[in-house]
Amino acid sequence: MEYEITYIGFRMKKIIIILFLLLSGIKNSIAQSSSINWQQFMAKNDMVFDTLTTKWEDGAFMGNGLIGGMVFMENSNSLRFEIGRTDVVDHHKEKINELIGKCRLPIGYFVLHPVGRILSNTVRVDLWNAELRGLITTTKGTIQWQALTLSQTNVIILKTQYSGNEKSFNWNWVPEESVSTRISFPKQTAPPGYKANPPGALHVKNSTDKIFYYHQPISAGGSYTTAWQSADSLGKRNFYISIGYSQQDNTSDNEAITNIENASAQNITSLINVHRLWWHQFYQQSFITMPDALLESFYWIQQYKIASASRQNKPLIDLMGPWFKPTPWPVYWWNLNAELTYSSLYTANHLEIASVLPATVDKNISNLINNAPEQYQYNALALGRAGGIGMNAIISVTDDTSDRYKPASEMELGNATWMLYYYWLQYRYSLDNKVLADLFPILKRSINYYLDILHKETDGKYHLPYTASPEYPGGITRDCNYDLSLLRWGCTTLLKMNDSLRANDKLATKWKDVLKNLTPYPVNKNGLMIGKDVPFAVSHRHYSHLLMIYPLHLLNWDQIDNRSLIEKSLLHWHSMPKAMQGYSWTGGGSIYATMGRGDKARDYLDTLLTKFIKPNTMYLESGPVIETPLAAATTIQELFLQYWNDKIRVFPAMPYDWKDASFKDLRTEGAFLLSGVRKDGITKWVSVKSLQGGLCQILPNLNGLVKISSAQPVKMIDKGNGEYEMMLKKGQEVFLFTNENALNTPISETSQIIGKSNYWGKKIKPLL
């Protein structure tokens, strides 16, 4: 059935001027029906700490995408301000273990010592203004403090106001040893040839400015410097802190000192206002609200976290962001962690931050090529399990059967292709043709590695030699499902890119041949296997063998014949929970969301949040592992909006007791911005704005005869089963609804019936 829709579902081709005035009026009434008091809304999602403890995971954090701080207790009577900078890494040229030679380096911390004995210490993380506010009450008085990492300048400001005898509180700098914390964990030692970094030294610029700085040289070259300055006035003391870093020379001193001089010379209120403005604009790029206080607060804290840890033109986030903690994982992990870290940014409409991932790939193409065995470097690239920010991590896969005895970390062939899936999302969510053109030759190289080692067997099918499924014990196998899924996705995507770019690539015939003749995914009675030689028989946290289901959607719930396999594989994976970790629940929750089972997806999120997530929403596996809570934000988004199989799905997985929910300006593939309102269990209206123009296929989850309104005529085709199709022009916005009165339902914060506000943060008595 086709409709040519102009005004509320009726044909009106007369009096064009009146028509467009009416359309504009309806559109504006909807557009203005957003009644969000952002400051009030964010305040109920703040982290509130009834007390701080000596645990990093009970601390309050802040950051600007490069530098940041974590505040917790040093001991029972002093406050610790741990500071960090994401790109402060060692960079040994010698070929030694990258977890030691190319590792993240600790910097140090400041300690605030009150005069009296601490009676209480409370903190609030003000999300809206991106600042920490605390109050220390002692037997001698009080210290009220406010801390923020300026959004536009690499300076941390700490403002204090004291009463009673606390005027004399002490402020001390404690440098940390400049060495990989991997060495401090059991069974780890510095490798032969490792040259330790020399000790640092404390300096003061001059007696007038009293800018103190601690210079830490790096034996491989360069240095990093922590500088600080304080000023007292009328019961107040303000601190300015900065961190400089250079791999080539000793300019780190000048960088840190200059940052402080520039900041301290400006009006502090103006600096803070500029800082707040950036954050206010950041949050308002999209909006989600739900009746579950615990999940809603968690979601918005993850938005705060990701923007505190990463920004455009700044380094890729490692496993801890700016918030250093001793860890056995002081580098980057490329077989899941880096990918999941950035996964929520696309739907949240923050492509500017997500661009860090493709920019990191672009910067390190030569290293990615050198990661492949020499015989394949002429046309391929690769990425092993873990390494430094330069993406040096070798892969040793060949077509030799002896490969099965190599280290599994060198056999994870799919890592580069999985990373490039997120590069592809940067294009799909933006439709930026430059991103497409940049990605095409890189993805070709990644898939070329597969083509170099594929072979046909007597069954007429292409097969893969031995590769590894990430982290599965004994997971080196032929026809590994991890790789088969990524190879299928890669060939399919290259053909799409070839058409879009009109490249007429000579390999297109090969990609088609591979897709036609690639061996099926190995399956047994329990569902998808690890590979041809390895069943899924041991508890395993990683969903590497299920990538074809999520996030690639090559097997999906629209395919009726595959539903049994999808469900069986998911149930079997989670039937052995012993080794399950945090992202096991985000992955499982996301798969349930694609099945439309919002209750199960929410249950999985609840398990993650109550069993694994720490009071400050961080996540630990011996050391910080930042990707898991950020991936949970992606799962939450998928309850509201999904895009796969070329279709937009609105409110596709609402839990049964979520009768009210709203979202605004969430982004999907195809460069569409979506907004929608759900009240009393019914979708009231949905809007779609096309940022680049193109075909929109949508399941709006509206009950009844769907009508649309747009300032420009648009033809809507009813495809059946709740699916509609429209061709939209660039910049065109369409509103879908079934009842004109529903258009008056505004986007507003949802009344919460589950949990309590300000759930997160350390509580003396945990909230139920």
N, C-alpha and C positions, 0 to 999 in steps of 0.2 A: 504494500500500500504506500502511496506517495502523497505528501502534502506540500503545497506551496504555502508557506506560512508567512503572514506579515504581522497581523495583530491578534493575539490571543486565539490563534487557531482558525480564524475566519478569513476568507478571501475579501480583501477590500482594496480594489484597484482604482477607486475614485478618490478625488480630493486628496492628492498626494501630500500636499503641504500639511493638512490636518493630521493625516496619518503619521507623518514623521514627528509632529509635535506630540501626538499621543504616545508614540513609541518612546520618545525621549523622556516623557514624563514618567512612564512606567519604569524604564530603565533606571532613571535617577532615584525613584522611590526605593527600588531594591538596593541600589548601590549605597544609598544613604541609610539603609536600615540595619546598619551594623552598630550595635550599642555596646561597644567594649570599652570599659574603663580600664585601660591597660595597667596603670599603676596599681589599682585595686586588685585586678585579676592576678598580676604577677606576685603581689604581696602574699596572697594565700598559698602560693607555690614556693615561697622562700624556704631555704633550709634554716631551721632554728635549732641551736645547740643550747640545751639547758646547762651543759658543762662541756669543757674540752677535756680530753684525756691525753695520755702520752702516745697514742696510736695515730699514725699517719692517716689511716682510713677513718678516723673519727674527726679529722681536721677540716677546716674551712679553706677553700681554694679560690684563686683568682688568676687572671692571665690576660695577655693581649695577642696570643698567637705565636709569641716567641719567648717572652720572659713571663714569669709568674711566681706565685708564692703559695705555700701551704702553711696554715697556722694551726699548731697543736701544742701540747705541753711538753717542755723539755724534761721537767720533773714536777713534783707536787707543788713547787712554788716558783716556777718560772715559765714564761711563754716562749715558744720557739717559732720563729718566722723563717721557714725553709724557703730558699729561693732557687730558681732554676732557669736555664735557657736551653731551648731544644737543640740548637745546633752546636753546643759545646761538646765536641767529640774528639777523641784521639784519632790520629790519622797516620799510623805507622806505615811506612812504605814496604817494610819487610813482609814476606808472606807468612804471617802468623794468624792464628785463630782470630777472626774478625770480632768475636765477642770480647776480645781483650785488646786487639790492635786497632779496631775502628769503633770502639765502644763510646757510649754516652758517658760523660764524666760528671761526678758530683762537684758542686761548687762550695756550698757552705750554708750557714744560717746565722741569724741574729737571735740573741736571747734577751728578753725583757725580764729583769729581776725586780719585783716590787720590794719596797722597804719592809712592809709588813707581811704577815702570813696570809695567803690567799684563802678567803672564805667562800667565794663563788667566782666563776668566770663564765659569762654567757656570750654567745655570738649569734648574729643573724647574717645570713648571706642575702643581701638585697639584690635579687636577680634583675629587677627593672633598671637599677642604676649601676649594676655590676660592681658592688663594693661590699666589703665586710665591715660590720660594726660590732664592737665588743665592749663589755664592761667587766672590769676586774674590781672586786670589792675585797679589801684586805683589813687587817686589824689596825692599819694606820691611815686608811683613807680609800680613795677610789682612783682608778685609771680608766678613763673612757677613751676608746680608740676607734679609728676609722681607717681602713686600708683599701687601696685600689691600685690596679696596674693600668696606667693611662692607655687608652685605646689607640692613640695616635703617636705616642712617644714611648720609647723603651725606658720608662721610669716608673718605679713603684713609689707611691706616696703613703706615708703613715702619719696620720694626725692623732695626737694624744692631748687629752685634757685631764688634769689631775686635781685632786683635792687632798686636804690634810697634809700629812708628812710624805705623801707619795711624790712630791715634787722631786725628791732625790732618787727616783727609781733609776736603775742602771740599764744600759743598753750596750751589749757586747757582741763582737763579731767572732764566729767560730768557723775557720776554714776547714774543709774536709779534704782528706788525702786524694790527690789527683790520680786515681787508679780505677780500673774496671772493678766494679763490685762483684763481677762474676768470680773473681779470685777468692772472695771471702766466703763463697759457698762450698760445701763439702766436695771433696774430690776434684777441686779445680786449682790449678797452679799456673803461674806465669810460664809461657812456653820458652824454649831456648831462643836466644837472640832478642828477647824483649828488653827494651831499655826503659826503665821507669822514669816518670816525669820528676824533675827536681822539686824541692820544696818551694813554696811561695814566700812572699815577704810583704809586710805591711809598710805603707808609706803615707805621708801627709803632703798635700800639694804645697801649702804654705800656711803660716800661722794666722793669716787674715781670713782666708776662705774656709780653712779647716775642713777641707774635703779629704777624707781618708780613702785610701784605695789599697786593695790587696791584689798584688800582681802574681799570677800563677803561670810560669813558663811551661811550655810543652816540648818535650825532647824531640818530637818529630818536626817541630817548627811552630812559631807563633806563640800565642798566649791567650789567657782570658783574665779579666780584671773585674773585681767587684768594688764599686765606689759608693760612698754614702756621705751625707751631710745632714746636720741637725741644726735647728734654730729654736730658741726659747723666747716666749713673749706672753706675759699676763696669764700665767697658769696653763700655758699650752707649750707643747714641744712638737715640732713637725720634722719628719725625716724624709729625705729623698734618696732613693737607692737605684743604681743602674748596674748593668753587666755588659762589658765589652768583650769582643772575641775576634780573633784573627788567626788564620792558619799560616799566614806567610810572614808576618812581622810582629812588632810589638805595639801596634796601633791600638790595641785593646784599652790601654790606659787612657789615651786621648778620647776614644769613643765614650767610655763610661763617664769620664769627668765632664766632657762637653755636654752630654745629656743632662747631667745634674745642673750644670751652670745655666743652661738654657731654661730648664724647668723652674729652677728656684728664682730666676730673674722675672718670671711672669706672675701675674695674679693667680693665686691658687684656686680661687673660685672659678675663674675663667677656664683654667685647665680642666677642672672637674666638670664644668658644664659641657665643654667640647667632648670630653670622655662620655658623658651620659647621652649626649645627642647621638653618637655613633651607635650605642647599644639600643636606644629606643628605635632607631631606624632599622637596625638588624632584626629585632624581634618582630616588627610589624610587617615584615616581608611575607609572613604566613601566620596562620592561626589554627589551633586545634583546642577544642574543649570537650570534656566528657564527664559523666556523672561519678567517676571513680577518682577520688582525691589522691590516692596513692599513685596511680598511674599518671594522672594529669601532671602532678607536681614533678614526678620522675621525668616525664617527657620534657618539660620546660627546663629542668636542670640540665638535661643533656644538650639542649640548645645553647644554654649558657656555657656548658663545658666545652663543646666543640669550637665555639667562637673564642673561648679563652685559650684553646690549645692550638688553633690553626687559623691562618688568614691568607688571603691571596698574596702571592709573591713572598711567602715565608716558607720555612722548611716543612716537609712532610712530618706528620706526627709519628713518633715512635710509640713504644708500648706504654709510655707514662706521661707524655705531654710535658709541659714545663715543670711538673711536680715531681722532682727527683725523690726516689726511695731506693735504698740498696736492693738490688735485684739480680737474679741470674740471667735476666733477659735484657741486657742494656743496648740492644741493637734493634733492627727491624725484622719482622717475620713476614715473609712474602706468600705464605700458603693459605692465608685466611685473614690474619690480623690487620694488615694495611688495607685490605679490600673492605672489610666490614667497618673499619673506622670511619670511612667517608660515605657509607651507604645511605645514611638518613638525609644527607644534604640535598639530594636531587629533588625529592618530593617536598622538602621543606623550603624549596625555592631559594637555595643558597648556592647557586652554581659558581659564584665568585670564590667561595672557599673550596668547593669541590675541585676547582681548576688546579689546585696544588698537586693533585695526584697525576694528571696527564703532564703537567709541567715537569714533575720529577722524572717521569719516563723520558720525556724529550731531552732533558739535560744529560741523561746517562745512556744514550743509545750505544755509544762505543763500548761501554762496560757490559751492556746486555749482550752485545755481539760476542765479546770476548768470553762471556760465561759459557757459550756453547763449545763443544769439542772443536778442535782446530779444523777438522775436515768439513765441518758444516758452517763455519763462520762466513763463508762467501755469500750465503743466502739466508742465514737463520740467526736467531737470537734466543736467549734463555734466561731463566731466573731461578736460582736454587732456593733453599728453604729460608736462610737467614743471613743477614750481613749488615754492613753500614749503609749510610744514606746514599752512597754512590751506587748502590744496587749491584755490588760485586758479590755474586753467589753462583758458583759454577754448577753446571749440569753435566753428567757423564753418560747420558743415555746414548747407546748406539744400537745396531741390530745384532749385536753379539750376544749369544745366550749366556755368556759368563757375566753379563751385567747384573744378574740377579744376586751376585755376591758383593756388589758395591754398596757403599753407605746409602741408606734410604734418602738422606738429605740431598744427595746428588742425583736422585732418580725421580724427583717430583717434576716431571716435564711440563705439567699443565700450569705451573704458577704464573709464568709470563702471560699466557693467554687469559687466565682468570683476571689478572691485573688489567689487561687490556679490555676486558668486558666493561669495567668501570670507566675507562677512557671512552668506550663506545657510548655509555650512558651520558657522558658529558656532551657528546654530539646529539644524541637522541632527545635529550631534554631541552636543548638549545636550538637544534637544527642550524648550528653555526658551521657553514661549509668549510671554514678554515680548519676547524677541529677534525672534520671528516677527511680532508686532504692530508692533514698531518698524520692521522692514525693509519691510513690505508697502507703505506709501505711498512709500517711497524708491525701491524697485524699480519701482513703477508709473510714477513720474516718469522714470526712466531709460528704460523701454520706451516711454513716451509720446513721447519724442523721435523714436524710430523710426516710431511711428504717424503722427506729424506730417508725415513726409517720404516715407512709402511711397506708391507709386502702382501702379495696375493697368494692365498693358499689354494688347495685343490677344490675347495668349496666355491671358488670364484669370488670370495669376499676379501676385502682389505683387512689386515690384522696388524695390531701393534705389538712390538717386542716388549721386553720387560721394562716397566716403569713403576713408579710408586704412588699409592694412594696416601696422601698426607696423614702421617701419624698413626695409621693403622698398624698394629703389631704384625710383623711379617707380611706387610702389604705390598711387596714387590711382586708383580704379576703381569702376565701377558693380558692384552685386551682389558686394561684397567678402566673401569667405568669413569673415574675422574677424568682421564684423558679422552676417552671416546666421546664424552659429553662436550668437552671443550673443543675437540676437533670438529664435531658436528656444528657446534655453534659458530666456530671460526669460519668454516667453509660457507655456511649459510650467510653469515654477515659479510664476508668478502664479496659474495655475489651481489648482495644488496648495494654495497659500496661501489662496486664496479659499475652497476647500472646508474647510480646516482651521480657518479663522477664522469660517466661516459668514458671510462678508461679503456675499454676493450682489451683488458689484460689477457695476455696469452695463457695464463694459468686458469682462466675461468672454466675451460673445458675440464681440467683436472679436478677442480673443486666440485663440479657437477658429478663427475665420475665417482669421486670419493663418497659424496652424499648418497649416490645411488647404490653403491656396492660396499659400503663400510659394514663390518660385522655388527650384528645387533648387540645391545647391552647384555652382558652375561647375567642370567637370572636363574634362581632355583626356587624351590617350594616356598622359601621365606621372603622372596622378593629379589630386589637388586643385590647382586654380589659385589664384592670389592673388585673382582676381575675374574678372568677365565679360570685361574688356578686357586683363587682364594675366596671362599664364602664369607659372608658376614657372620662370624661366630663368636666374636669376643667383644665385650663392651668397649665402646669407642665414642669419644666426645665429638669428633669431627664428622660433618656430613658430606665429606668429599665424594663418597660413592653415590650421592643423591643430587649432585649439581644439576643434572638434567631436569629434575623436578623444580629445584629452587637453588639459585635465583634464575636459571636459564630458561625455565618453562618450556623446554623441548618436549617433555612429557607434562601434560597439564590436565586440569579437571574438566576442560571442555571436551577432551578426547574420552568419550564414554568407555571405549574399549581399554583404556589405560587406568581407569579409576581403581580397579581392584589391585593392580600392581603398585600404584602410588600409595594406597592406604596400607597394604600389606608391608611394603618396605618401611614406611614410617613406623608402624606398630612394632615391627621386628627390631628396628634400630633402638627404640626406646624401651623394649622389653628387657634390656640388659643395662640397668642404670648405674652400675658400680662406677664406671669411669666417666660418667656424664659430668660436664662442667657447664659453665654459664651459657656459652653460645650453643650448646646442645639444645637448650630450651628456646633460644631465640630462633634457631633454624627450624625446630619442630613447630614452634608457634606460627612462623611464617608459612610453613606448608599447610598447616590447618587453616590459616586465613585464606589461602588460595582455594581451599576446598569449601569455603563459605562457612566454616565452623568456628564462629567467633567465640563461643563459650570455651572450646578447647584451647584456642589461641590465647585467650585471656587467662585460662588456668595455667598454661605454660609460663606466661609472663609473671603471674603471681608466684609460681614456684621459683623462678629466677630471682625475683625481687626479695622474697622472704628468706630464701635459703642461701643465696650467693652474694647479693649486692650489699655493700657496706653502708653504714649510716650516712656517709657523705656521697653516696651513689657510685663510689669507685668499686673496682673489682680486682681481686688478687688471686694469682696462682703462684705462690712463693714470692713473686714480685708483682707490681702493677701490670695489668693487661687491659688497656683502655678500651679495646674494640667492643667488648661484650655489652656494656651498658649502652653504648652508642648504637649497636646493632639492635638492641631492644627498642630503641626509639623508632627504628625502621619497621619493626613488627607492629608497633602501635599505629604507625601511619597506615599500614596495610589493613587495619580494621576499618579505616575510613575511605581509603582510595587505593585502587590497584590498576596497573596497566600491564597486560600481557596478552599474547595472541592477538595483538593489534587492537585491543579493546580497552576502553576506560570503564572501570567498574566503581560505582559510587555506593558508599556504605555497604560493602560486600560481605562484611564479617562482623556485624554488630553483635555483641553478647546479648543474651535474651533480656537482661535487666537494664540494658542501656536504652531507655526509651527516648532520651533526649541527647543530642550531640550536634555539634556544628564544626565546620571548618571553612577557612577562607584562604584563597590564593595558594592552594597546594598545586604543585606542578606535576605533570606527567610527561611521558615520552610523547613526541610530536609537538612539543613546546605549547602545551595547553595549560592554562591556569583554571582550576576548578574551585568552586565554592558550593556549599550545600548546608541545609538545615534539616534536622530530624527532630520532630516533636511527637510525643505520645506514641512512639514506635512507628511513625509514618514520615517518609521523606516529604517535606513541604515544597521545596524547590531546589533546583541545581542550576548553577551558571557555568558556562564554558567560555573561555576567552582564548582565541587562537593568536599566539604571538607571532607566528610566521605564516599562517594560512595552511590549509590542507584538509584532508579527509578526516573527519571525526566520527569514530564508531564508539557508541556509548551505551552502557546499561545503567540508566539513571536511578533505578530502584524506585520508580514512581508507580503507584497503583491507580489504574484507570486510564482514561483517554489523555495521552500526553499532548500538551499544547506548548507552544514556544513563542517567545517574543524577542525581536531583534530590531535594531535601528535600520538594518538592511534586510531586504527579502532573502530568505534562505529556504531551500527545499529540504525537507526531512523525509527520509524513507523509513517506514516501519519494517524491520527485518524479522519481526516475530520474536517470541520468548523474551520480551522486555528489552530488545536491542534496537537502537536507532542509528541512522547514518546521515551525516550532513557534510557538505563541502563548505568550509568556512574561509572567508577572506582574512588576510593579515590584519590583525587588530580587531576583528569582529568578535562581539560577545553575544551569546545567546542564553536566554533563560528558559528552563524547562519546568513545567508544573502541570498539575491537573485541576487546580482550583484557583481562580484569580485571587480569592481572599487569602490564600496561603502566602501570596507574595508579600503580605504585610508582616510576616513572621521574621523578625530580625536575627542576624547572627549575634549571639550574645553568650556570655559565659554560662555554662550549664550548672544548675543546682546539683550539688553533689550529695548522693545518697549512700555512697560506699566510702568508708574510711573517713579520715579527718584531715583538715588542711594542715600544712606545715609538718607533714609526717616525717620528712627527712631531716637529718641532723641528729646528733647524739642526745638522747633523752635520759633523764634520771629515772623516769618511769616510762617505759616504751608505750607509745600510743597503740591502741588496738585498731 
